[in-house]
Amino acid sequence: HDWYTDGAVVLLREQKKTAVPTDWFWNSGLTHTPGDEYDTCFALLFLERASVPMPGVVEITHGEGG
């Protein structure tokens, strides 16, 4: 099962968007304070996984500035 794609879809759907794209964040409301910082760190760590990509899976790329 492609757990990474499933997780990435959920994380990208749940991302909190602001007027400035560089200020987007995650906050599930389920973690310790400050939830937005912890959830954003976890989401970015998950999305920036350090494993070999699976064949046929679309890679998430970074925008300008990394």
DOLUM-553388 format. One record per atom (N, C-alpha, C): atom name; residue in one letter; z, x negated, y negated. Coordinates in steps of 0.05 Angstrom, whole numbers, plus 5000, padded with zeros to 4 digits. Layout:
<rs>
  at  aa    zz    xx    yy
  CA   A     Z     X     Y
...
</rs>
This chain:
<rs>
  at  aa    zz    xx    yy
   N   H  5000  4983  5024
  CA   H  5000  5000  5000
   C   H  5000  4982  4975
   N   D  4985  4990  4955
  CA   D  4983  4975  4930
   C   D  5006  4983  4911
   N   W  5029  4973  4916
  CA   W  5053  4981  4900
   C   W  5050  4972  4871
   N   Y  5037  4950  4866
  CA   Y  5034  4940  4839
   C   Y  5019  4960  4821
   N   T  4996  4969  4831
  CA   T  4980  4987  4815
   C   T  4995  5013  4810
   N   D  5009  5023  4830
  CA   D  5025  5048  4826
   C   D  5046  5043  4804
   N   G  5060  5021  4806
  CA   G  5081  5015  4786
   C   G  5070  5011  4759
   N   A  5047  4997  4757
  CA   A  5034  4992  4731
   C   A  5025  5018  4718
   N   V  5015  5036  4733
  CA   V  5006  5062  4723
   C   V  5030  5077  4711
   N   V  5052  5077  4725
  CA   V  5077  5091  4715
   C   V  5087  5077  4690
   N   L  5088  5051  4690
  CA   L  5098  5037  4666
   C   L  5081  5041  4642
   N   L  5055  5040  4645
  CA   L  5037  5044  4623
   C   L  5037  5073  4613
   N   R  5041  5092  4631
  CA   R  5044  5120  4623
   C   R  5070  5125  4607
   N   E  5091  5111  4615
  CA   E  5117  5116  4603
   C   E  5123  5098  4578
   N   Q  5103  5082  4570
  CA   Q  5107  5064  4547
   C   Q  5110  5081  4522
   N   K  5130  5074  4506
  CA   K  5134  5088  4480
   C   K  5116  5076  4459
   N   K  5100  5092  4446
  CA   K  5081  5081  4427
   C   K  5090  5087  4399
   N   T  5086  5067  4381
  CA   T  5092  5070  4353
   C   T  5065  5067  4338
   N   A  5067  5069  4312
  CA   A  5043  5066  4295
   C   A  5031  5038  4297
   N   V  5047  5019  4304
  CA   V  5038  4991  4305
   C   V  5038  4983  4335
   N   P  5014  4978  4347
  CA   P  5012  4972  4375
   C   P  5030  4948  4384
   N   T  5035  4929  4367
  CA   T  5052  4906  4375
   C   T  5081  4914  4376
   N   D  5088  4938  4367
  CA   D  5116  4948  4368
   C   D  5121  4967  4391
   N   W  5102  4971  4409
  CA   W  5106  4989  4431
   C   W  5128  4979  4450
   N   F  5142  4996  4463
  CA   F  5165  4989  4480
   C   F  5170  5009  4502
   N   W  5189  5003  4519
  CA   W  5198  5021  4540
   C   W  5227  5027  4536
   N   N  5235  5052  4542
  CA   N  5263  5060  4541
   C   N  5267  5084  4559
   N   S  5277  5079  4583
  CA   S  5282  5101  4602
   C   S  5306  5117  4596
   N   G  5324  5106  4580
  CA   G  5349  5120  4574
   C   G  5369  5118  4597
   N   L  5363  5102  4617
  CA   L  5379  5101  4641
   C   L  5394  5074  4644
   N   T  5389  5055  4626
  CA   T  5401  5029  4629
   C   T  5423  5025  4609
   N   H  5435  5001  4610
  CA   H  5455  4994  4590
   C   H  5444  4991  4563
   N   T  5461  4991  4543
  CA   T  5452  4987  4515
   C   T  5447  4957  4511
   N   P  5427  4949  4497
  CA   P  5405  4965  4486
   C   P  5383  4970  4506
   N   G  5380  4995  4514
  CA   G  5361  5003  4535
   C   G  5332  4995  4529
   N   D  5324  4997  4504
  CA   D  5296  4991  4498
   C   D  5290  4961  4504
   N   E  5309  4944  4498
  CA   E  5304  4915  4503
   C   E  5304  4909  4533
   N   Y  5323  4919  4548
  CA   Y  5325  4914  4576
   C   Y  5300  4926  4591
   N   D  5294  4951  4584
  CA   D  5271  4964  4597
   C   D  5245  4950  4591
   N   T  5242  4942  4566
  CA   T  5217  4928  4558
   C   T  5215  4901  4573
   N   C  5237  4886  4575
  CA   C  5237  4861  4589
   C   C  5229  4865  4618
   N   F  5241  4885  4631
  CA   F  5235  4891  4659
   C   F  5205  4898  4662
   N   A  5195  4916  4645
  CA   A  5168  4925  4647
   C   A  5148  4902  4644
   N   L  5153  4884  4624
  CA   L  5136  4861  4620
   C   L  5137  4842  4644
   N   L  5161  4838  4655
  CA   L  5163  4820  4678
   C   L  5148  4832  4702
   N   F  5150  4858  4706
  CA   F  5135  4871  4727
   C   F  5105  4869  4723
   N   L  5096  4874  4699
  CA   L  5067  4874  4693
   C   L  5055  4845  4694
   N   E  5072  4825  4689
  CA   E  5063  4797  4689
   C   E  5071  4784  4715
   N   R  5068  4798  4737
  CA   R  5077  4788  4763
   C   R  5064  4761  4769
   N   A  5078  4745  4784
  CA   A  5069  4718  4790
   C   A  5059  4717  4819
   N   S  5040  4733  4826
  CA   S  5029  4732  4854
   C   S  4999  4733  4852
   N   V  4987  4728  4875
  CA   V  4958  4726  4877
   C   V  4947  4755  4875
   N   P  4927  4760  4858
  CA   P  4915  4787  4856
   C   P  4902  4796  4882
   N   M  4903  4821  4887
  CA   M  4890  4832  4911
   C   M  4861  4837  4905
   N   P  4843  4832  4924
  CA   P  4815  4837  4919
   C   P  4809  4866  4912
   N   G  4793  4871  4892
  CA   G  4786  4898  4885
   C   G  4805  4911  4866
   N   V  4827  4898  4859
  CA   V  4847  4910  4841
   C   V  4840  4901  4813
   N   V  4840  4920  4794
  CA   V  4835  4914  4766
   C   V  4858  4899  4754
   N   E  4852  4877  4742
  CA   E  4872  4860  4729
   C   E  4879  4870  4701
   N   I  4904  4870  4694
  CA   I  4913  4877  4667
   C   I  4910  4852  4650
   N   T  4895  4855  4628
  CA   T  4891  4832  4610
   C   T  4907  4835  4585
   N   H  4912  4812  4572
  CA   H  4927  4812  4547
   C   H  4907  4816  4524
   N   G  4918  4828  4502
  CA   G  4902  4830  4478
   C   G  4902  4804  4463
   N   E  4893  4805  4438
  CA   E  4893  4781  4422
   C   E  4921  4771  4417
   N   G  4926  4746  4418
  CA   G  4952  4734  4414
   C   G  4969  4732  4439
   N   G  4958  4740  4463
  CA   G  4973  4736  4487
   C   G  4992  4758  4492
</rs>
